[in-house]
Amino acid sequence: MVPFVDGGSGMAGRVEGMGVVVTGATKGLGRETALLLAEEGARVVGTGRDEADGRRLEADARGLPGEVAFVAGDVRREEEVAAAVAACRARFGRLDAMVANAGILGPEGPLHETTLEGWDEVNDVNLKGCFLCVKHALIAMLDQDTGGSIVTVGSILSLTADPFISAYTATKTGVLGLTRAVAVDYAARGIRANCVLPGDMETPMIQAYFAGQPDPAAARAEMEGAYPVRRLAHPREVAGAILYLVSAESRYVNGTHLLVDGALTAKTY
C-alpha cells in the first residue's frame, strides 16, 4: 500500500481572488476543500452547523494566501443558504463558485424497513440542500452576469449501489442528475456545473460507520481491501479534484462527473 503524502497542489494561485462558498466546511472533505482553495488564493465562505469547528477552520486558514470566513448555516434552510451566498458577495464582492458538499449517510438497512422520517432526513440534507445551494448560486451568478462554476459532491453511489443504504444512494444519484440538468440549462450564460464522485474517505462520517460495526477493525480491513490501492482516500485528494473544477483550467469541462475512487468502480471483482 502506498500511503497518502500531501505534496501540495504544485500550482499556486490557481483560484486567486475568487469568491467561493463551500458547504459542510467544518469537517472532512468540506474542511479540506476550504483550506486548499484558500491556499490557492481563493476567498472562501465556509458554512456548517458546528460553530466551534467553524471558528477552528477560520483560525487554521490564517496566514494562507486567501481567506476563509465561517458563516453558520444549515443547507436544509433556504434563508441560511441565501445568507451564506450574500455574505460571500458582501465580503468579497462576488460569487465565482459554489461547492455544494454538505451531506449525511442517513438510515442504514433494508429499504422496506426505512422510516419516512429517515428517508426525509437524508433527502433534506443531500438533495434538497444541494438544490438550495445550486439555486442561490445561480441567482447570484446570473445577477453578476459573470458566469461561474458550481461543483456538487456526489458519490461513487451516484453510479453504483451498496447494500442497505438505499436512501443515500438515491440522493447521490439525484445530485448527479441535478448537476447535469444545470449544466445544460445555464451553459450559454457562462455557468458550469460538474459533480465530483468520491469513494470512501478518511472522514468523520466513515469513522462513525466503522465505530458502529461489531468489529470496526475488520470492517475497515474489508473496505480497504475492496480498493485496488488498498486504502481509503484522504479528503485532500478529493479536494484537489474540486479545486480543478472550480478553477479556469476546467473552463470547457461542463455537465460531467469526475470519479475519485482509487479505481474501485473500474474493476469487476
Secondary structure by P-SEA (a helix, b strand, c coil): cccccccccccccccccbbbbbccccccaaaaaaaaaaaaccccccccccaaaaaaaaaaacccccbbbbbbbbcccaaaaaaaaaaaaaaccccccccccccccccccccccccaaaaaaaaaccaaaaaaaaaaaaaaaaaaccbbbbbbbbccccccccccaaaaaaaaaaaaaaaaaaaaacccccbbbbbbbbcccccaaaaaaaaacccaaaaaaaaaaaccccccccaaaaaaaaaaaaccccccccccccccccccccccc
